Amino acid sequence: MCLSSFLFFASFNLLLPELPDHLTRLGGGEYKGFIIALFTVTAAISRPFSGKLADTVGRIPVMVFGSLVCFVCGFFYPWALTVTGFLGLRLLHGFSTGFKPTGTAAYVADIVPMERRGEAMGLMGITSALGMACGPAFGSWVTETFSLNTMFYCSSAAALLSLLVQGTLTETLPKAQRQRFHLSLLKLKWREILEPRVSPAAITTALCLFPYGAMLTVTPDQSRLLGLVGPTKGLFYVCYTAASLAVRLLAGKVSDTHGRVTVLRWSSALLALGLALLVWAPSVPWFLAAATVFGLGTGLNSPALYAWTIDLSPPEHRGRGVATMYIALEVGIGLGALLAGWIFANQATHLPYVHGLSLLAVLAAIAYLLTVPTTGPPMATNVAEPTPEPAAEEVI
């Protein structure tokens, strides 16, 4: 499962450092904010469907579909030679993250004991973050050494390898719950879109992931303005991810023993400090220091958020609960990217305003977490039995 996630995240992250310049060459420099925003739109829209299918058809089919979308889209980027075609492909590519991570999180929750859930999410986070770190660096190297199109095909190849690894897994959804796929499963009732019990984790996720969408949008340009070009263009992501990797496993274990909310408060404080450094960042060392501090905050934050979401999810609706958290994640990243592109507007003097807005979002997360009661280890905060749901619901 870890290997599959590594390959999947490497697949679509190796594109990121090169896409802003590529879109500019196509004549769409003013649409840089849409590179991430459109990707997250379809990811968010598809989450309720992937959550329902993970709880009915199975975890593995949902993961396979996500990897298959990533594989196909990689081959079409070289043929998207207009701004409209490129942005349309980004919209389609978002279905990959709408499905694969939802199935992955539900699968891992099925096979890991509750008292080690944070540790498991930390381990999954390490492999995912490795893919996110290796992807941008490898993508920039391939583009400089070979060509942009070769980089697109490498992205597709990584997704194919992830797909092949999934063929070695065994389905964990109980047979009594499994159904054959049919179109009626794509009809969603209102109660099947969001899982209200995970709303505390979802709100925190949206606020803490807002800065990530903004950084994905503006840091390639900020790197270039500071003199980081060619193979060093992805150095911000490498520092960010290396710092995140250094603490993820420890963070998961700490959240298992001291509670999710406690860890999230401290991790959000680190995110705020990293963003404060980015607002200033007058030189490359400070820029990379900000990436490192923000990465430490992310490494502490992510496993606790995932584990907290699963703690709050009813077991029979685990896919829906995970999907709800991911919808919040996509909303946060998408809004961050969209507003960052609009505020930045290719003006270097606007960069502090982008990071300042991200800082405000994280400060709001800290304020919200201070209102959430601190709980003990997850064993002491298990989810109560689900209450009966209303029978009559409007179908979308």
Secondary structure, DSSP 8 states (H G I E B T S, - for coil): -HHHHHHHHHHHHTTTTTHHHHHHHTT-GGGTHHHHHHHHHHHHHHHHHHHHHHHHT-HHHHHHHHHHHHHHHHHHGGG--SHHHHHHHHHHHHHHHHHHHHHHHHHHHHHS-GGGHHHHHHHHHHHHHHHHHHHHHHHHHHHHHT-HHHHHHHHHHHHHHHHHHHTT----S-GGG-----GGGG--BGGGT--GGGHHHHHHHHHHHHHHHHHHHHHHHHHHHTT--GGGGGHHHHHHHHHHHHHHHHHHHHHHHH-HHHHHHHHHHHHHHHHHHHHH--SHHHHHHHHHHHHHHHHHHHHHHHHHHHHHS-GGGHHHHHHHHHHHHHHHHHHHHHHHHHHHTT-GGGHHHHHHHHHHHHHHHHHHHTTS-----GGGG---------S---B-
